[in-house]
Amino acid sequence: MITNKYNPPSFGASNLKYEKLISANLKHIRAELLYTEHNVGDLSSRFASQKLVETIQNKLDNVFALISVTEGYLDEWESEITHSPGVQYTGGAFDKLKGQFSREVARAKQVSTMVKNRPPLPSSESCDETSTVDTNQGASVVDYNFINDAKLEFDCDDRMIQHFDAPEYVGEDQLLTDSLIETRNQGIHNIRSQIEQARDIFKDIATIVSVQDGGLQQLETNLKDACKTSEEAMLDIESLTLSRRRASRKR
């Protein structure tokens, strides 16, 4: 599923620049895969929606675009090391990052295969096609810890896209290709779409919680009314029993 490899702009013989760019890209790849792995199991649910499928696919598209760019950085860094012995980093940063990258690529391919092999979306007349929340007993609950963790992980890291428009990297021989610019713009568009989709999902959850809360309040009111009615009926029965006893004694 890996797209055609892009040729990233050259940054010269500097380990630090490559380390920052590749590390930032790996961080975002892991975040996107974490979301996808957490939600891919829901695709087999009878309440899975087309919106969830599209969100997961957008995440994978972003992952493979980042993989393509990161692979270009690694190739260029390796070339610099080969032609400039002074570039070699004694701490082994290149080998370390290349190993991490290979593991994330294998992980991305595995997740992509899982998505491709998903069953067709089930149809349900009782389910809103825009909803991804199953309210039946025994259904999966919302993992708020994951949502909080994901929010922390999603803090925007400008280092990932900084190289697209940083003046120090732009020159006559270092202009970005149209395809790389298009990838950047498409990635930003996808992120905005995913944020809007997440807002819609949380609105659905809030509506469900509100309805359930109202139902519980009504149930509590009904129970109080029933208890009060029962107490009144008990008093009437006791009064009637006492009256009959008194009438029986008079006889």
C-alpha positions as CSV (number, residue, x, y, z in Angstrom):
1,M,0.0,0.0,0.0
2,I,3.1,2.2,0.2
3,T,2.8,5.0,-2.4
4,N,5.5,6.2,-4.7
5,K,8.4,7.5,-2.7
6,Y,8.9,11.3,-2.6
7,N,12.2,12.9,-2.8
8,P,12.5,15.2,0.2
9,P,14.6,18.4,0.1
10,S,18.3,18.1,0.9
11,F,19.5,19.4,4.2
12,G,23.2,18.9,3.9
13,A,25.5,16.9,6.2
14,S,23.7,17.3,9.5
15,N,22.7,14.4,11.7
16,L,20.6,16.5,14.0
17,K,18.2,17.7,11.3
18,Y,17.6,14.1,10.2
19,E,17.1,12.9,13.7
20,K,14.5,15.5,14.5
21,L,12.6,15.0,11.3
22,I,12.5,11.2,11.4
23,S,11.8,11.1,15.2
24,A,8.9,13.5,14.7
25,N,7.5,11.5,11.8
26,L,7.8,8.3,13.8
27,K,5.9,9.9,16.7
28,H,3.0,10.8,14.5
29,I,3.0,7.4,12.7
30,R,2.7,5.7,16.1
31,A,-0.2,8.0,17.2
32,E,-2.1,7.4,14.0
33,L,-1.6,3.6,14.3
34,L,-2.6,3.6,17.9
35,Y,-6.0,5.2,17.0
36,T,-6.4,2.7,14.1
37,E,-5.5,-0.4,16.1
38,H,-7.9,0.7,18.9
39,N,-10.8,1.2,16.6
40,V,-10.3,-1.4,13.9
41,G,-12.1,-4.1,16.0
42,D,-15.2,-2.0,15.9
43,L,-15.5,-2.5,12.1
44,S,-17.0,-6.0,12.8
45,S,-19.7,-4.5,15.1
46,R,-23.2,-4.4,13.8
47,F,-23.2,-0.7,14.7
48,A,-20.1,0.1,12.6
49,S,-20.7,3.2,10.4
50,Q,-19.3,4.4,7.1
51,K,-18.0,7.4,9.0
52,L,-15.8,5.2,11.1
53,V,-14.5,3.3,8.1
54,E,-13.6,6.6,6.4
55,T,-11.8,7.9,9.5
56,I,-9.7,4.8,9.8
57,Q,-8.9,4.8,6.1
58,N,-7.8,8.5,6.3
59,K,-5.6,7.6,9.3
60,L,-3.9,4.9,7.2
61,D,-3.5,7.2,4.2
62,N,-1.7,9.7,6.5
63,V,0.5,6.9,7.9
64,F,1.7,5.7,4.5
65,A,2.3,9.2,3.3
66,L,4.5,9.8,6.4
67,I,6.2,6.4,5.8
68,S,7.1,7.5,2.2
69,V,8.6,10.8,3.3
70,T,10.5,9.2,6.2
71,E,11.9,6.6,3.9
72,G,13.3,9.4,1.7
73,Y,14.9,11.0,4.7
74,L,16.6,7.7,5.8
75,D,17.9,7.1,2.2
76,E,19.3,10.6,2.0
77,W,20.9,10.4,5.5
78,E,22.5,7.0,4.6
79,S,23.8,8.6,1.4
80,E,25.4,11.4,3.4
81,I,27.0,9.0,5.7
82,T,28.4,7.0,2.8
83,H,29.9,10.0,1.0
84,S,30.9,12.0,4.1
85,P,32.5,9.9,6.8
86,G,32.4,12.9,9.2
87,V,28.6,12.7,9.2
88,Q,28.6,9.2,10.9
89,Y,27.0,9.5,14.3
90,T,28.9,7.6,17.0
91,G,25.7,7.1,19.1
92,G,24.2,4.9,16.3
93,A,21.2,7.2,15.9
94,F,20.8,6.2,12.2
95,D,20.6,2.4,12.9
96,K,18.3,3.0,15.9
97,L,15.8,5.1,14.0
98,K,16.0,2.9,10.9
99,G,15.1,-0.1,13.1
100,Q,12.2,1.7,14.7
101,F,11.0,2.8,11.2
102,S,11.1,-0.8,10.0
103,R,9.0,-2.0,12.9
104,E,6.4,0.7,12.3
105,V,6.2,-0.1,8.6
106,A,5.5,-3.8,9.4
107,R,2.9,-2.7,12.0
108,A,1.2,-0.4,9.4
109,K,1.1,-3.2,6.8
110,Q,-0.5,-5.5,9.4
111,V,-3.2,-3.0,10.3
112,S,-3.8,-2.2,6.6
113,T,-4.4,-5.9,6.0
114,M,-6.9,-6.1,8.9
115,V,-8.8,-3.2,7.5
116,K,-8.9,-4.7,4.0
117,N,-10.1,-8.0,5.3
118,R,-12.9,-6.5,7.4
119,P,-16.4,-7.9,6.8
120,P,-19.0,-5.8,4.8
121,L,-20.8,-3.1,6.8
122,P,-23.9,-4.7,8.4
123,S,-27.3,-3.2,7.9
124,S,-29.6,-2.4,10.9
125,E,-32.9,-0.7,10.7
126,S,-32.8,0.3,14.3
127,C,-29.4,2.0,14.1
128,D,-28.6,5.5,12.9
129,E,-26.0,5.1,10.2
130,T,-24.1,8.0,11.6
131,S,-23.9,6.6,15.1
132,T,-21.0,4.4,16.2
133,V,-22.2,3.8,19.8
134,D,-23.8,0.6,20.8
135,T,-26.1,1.1,23.8
136,N,-27.3,-2.5,24.2
137,Q,-26.4,-4.4,27.4
138,G,-22.9,-6.0,27.0
139,A,-21.8,-3.5,24.4
140,S,-18.3,-2.0,24.5
141,V,-18.0,1.0,26.8
142,V,-16.3,4.2,25.9
143,D,-12.6,4.1,26.9
144,Y,-12.2,7.6,28.4
145,N,-8.6,6.9,29.4
146,F,-7.8,6.2,25.8
147,I,-9.5,9.4,24.7
148,N,-7.5,11.4,27.3
149,D,-4.2,9.7,26.3
150,A,-4.9,10.3,22.6
151,K,-5.6,13.9,23.3
152,L,-2.3,14.3,25.1
153,E,-0.5,12.4,22.3
154,F,-2.1,14.5,19.6
155,D,-0.4,17.7,20.7
156,C,0.7,19.4,17.5
157,D,4.4,19.0,16.9
158,D,5.4,21.6,14.3
159,R,8.7,19.8,13.7
160,M,6.9,17.3,11.5
161,I,5.9,19.8,8.9
162,Q,8.3,22.6,9.7
163,H,10.5,21.6,6.8
164,F,7.8,22.3,4.3
165,D,8.1,26.1,4.5
166,A,11.2,26.9,6.7
167,P,13.1,29.7,4.9
168,E,16.5,28.1,5.7
169,Y,15.6,25.0,3.7
170,V,14.3,26.8,0.6
171,G,16.6,27.6,-2.3
172,E,16.8,27.3,-6.0
173,D,18.0,23.7,-5.7
174,Q,15.8,22.8,-2.7
175,L,12.3,23.7,-3.8
176,L,9.6,21.3,-2.7
177,T,8.0,19.1,-5.3
178,D,4.3,19.7,-6.1
179,S,3.5,16.2,-5.0
180,L,5.0,16.8,-1.6
181,I,3.2,20.1,-1.1
182,E,0.0,18.3,-2.2
183,T,0.6,15.6,0.4
184,R,1.1,18.2,3.1
185,N,-2.1,20.0,2.2
186,Q,-4.1,16.8,1.9
187,G,-2.8,15.7,5.3
188,I,-3.9,18.9,6.9
189,H,-7.3,18.6,5.2
190,N,-7.7,15.0,6.5
191,I,-6.8,16.1,10.1
192,R,-9.4,18.8,10.0
193,S,-12.0,16.4,8.7
194,Q,-11.1,13.9,11.5
195,I,-11.5,16.6,14.1
196,E,-15.0,17.4,12.8
197,Q,-15.9,13.7,12.8
198,A,-14.7,13.4,16.3
199,R,-16.8,16.3,17.4
200,D,-19.9,14.7,15.8
201,I,-19.2,11.4,17.6
202,F,-18.9,13.2,21.0
203,K,-22.1,15.0,20.3
204,D,-23.8,11.6,19.7
205,I,-22.3,10.3,23.0
206,A,-23.5,13.5,24.9
207,T,-27.0,13.1,23.5
208,I,-27.2,9.4,24.5
209,V,-25.9,10.3,28.0
210,S,-28.4,13.1,28.3
211,V,-31.3,10.8,27.2
212,Q,-30.2,8.1,29.6
213,D,-29.9,10.6,32.5
214,G,-33.4,11.9,31.8
215,G,-34.7,8.3,31.8
216,L,-33.1,7.6,35.1
217,Q,-34.5,10.7,36.7
218,Q,-38.0,9.8,35.5
219,L,-37.6,6.2,36.8
220,E,-36.5,7.7,40.2
221,T,-39.6,9.9,40.2
222,N,-41.9,7.0,39.3
223,L,-40.4,4.9,42.1
224,K,-40.9,7.7,44.7
225,D,-44.6,8.0,43.5
226,A,-45.1,4.3,43.7
227,C,-43.6,4.2,47.2
228,K,-45.8,7.0,48.4
229,T,-48.9,5.4,46.9
230,S,-48.0,2.1,48.6
231,E,-47.7,3.8,52.0
232,E,-51.0,5.5,51.5
233,A,-52.6,2.2,50.6
234,M,-51.1,0.6,53.6
235,L,-52.5,3.3,55.9
236,D,-56.0,2.8,54.4
237,I,-55.8,-1.0,54.9
238,E,-54.7,-0.5,58.5
239,S,-57.5,1.9,59.1
240,L,-60.1,-0.4,57.6
241,T,-58.8,-3.4,59.7
242,L,-59.0,-1.3,62.9
243,S,-62.5,-0.2,62.1
244,R,-63.6,-3.8,61.5
245,R,-62.1,-4.9,64.8
246,R,-63.9,-2.2,66.7
247,A,-67.2,-3.1,65.0
248,S,-66.6,-6.8,65.9
249,R,-66.1,-5.9,69.6
250,K,-69.3,-3.9,69.8
251,R,-71.3,-6.9,68.7
